[in-house]
């Protein structure tokens, strides 16, 4: 899968999610995610592995962002399941992000310190961009940005390790292994 296509699809999904959340159209992000994930899974060698990674990232993101909401550090204008949980469009944005781990962010594999540094800086910047577009509100900006920096600094190396384990983009050997496992099941 081309790096530019992967990056471009992620960016289109990210903007759809944030702007949809800001404009009371929270369904727009999940719709974009479904399109991006479908294209991604169609193009990879081992879709089951990638889908596992995508679901795991959704679970991790739900937990992380829900903590920020429950602590009262951030809030969202739309798409909430409950007042103490992250909105569904943020959860699907995490799933969208997972599609980049084995493609456009593949260069981070085996570089945990670089992944940590990138997460520490880019995590808060991404949320700050979402705040500027109206998709997120920093109720306690200082606490939120610090938690985002630490959280993303810890999560990026962990997400890259997960992407190694569930790499469905890799070579043909993985495809044969997946096919053999599917036949055995």
Secondary structure, DSSP 8 states (H G I E B T S, - for coil): --HHHHHHHHHHHHHHHHHHHHTT-THHHHHHHHHHHHHHHHHSS-HHHHHHHHHHHHHHHHHHHHHHHHTTSEE-SS--SSTTS--HHHHHHHHHHHHHHTTTTGGGTT-HHHHHHHHHHHHHHHHHHHHHTTS-EESSHHHHHHHHHHHHHHHHHHHHHHHHHT--SS-HHHHHHHHHHHHH-
